[in-house]
Amino acid sequence: MKDQFKESNYVKIVQDIIPELHSNKNPLDLGKIKEFPNLKNIVLISDKKVHGMINFKDLYSLYNSSDELEMIEREKHINFEDATNI
């Protein structure tokens, strides 16, 4: 998500909705948040460092060669008619 747009501060909005972000130790796995049990992480498209969120450009540092092999295997099972974006 973007950090803000015009007068809207999206980071503050999310922090207000999910106060547990302040105490989260791992932005790659937010754990079980009662109101959002399937939420695993929040990617921030910004240079700001925000506790509980990971910056988009930091995602590159998480990549390793096993990820590429996993991606190749997953691509074999994707059909062009599958819903891939929400």
HELIX and SHEET records of a PDB file:
HELIX    1   1 TYR A   10  ILE A   17  1                                   8    
HELIX    2   2 PRO A   19  SER A   23  5                                   5    
HELIX    3   3 PHE A   56  LEU A   62  5                                   7    
HELIX    4   4 SER A   65  GLU A   75  1                                  11    
SHEET    1   A 2 GLN A   4  PHE A   5  0                                        
SHEET    2   A 2 SER A   8  ASN A   9 -1                                        
SHEET    1   B 2 VAL A  43  LEU A  44  0                                        
SHEET    2   B 2 ILE A  54  ASN A  55  1                                        
END                                                                             
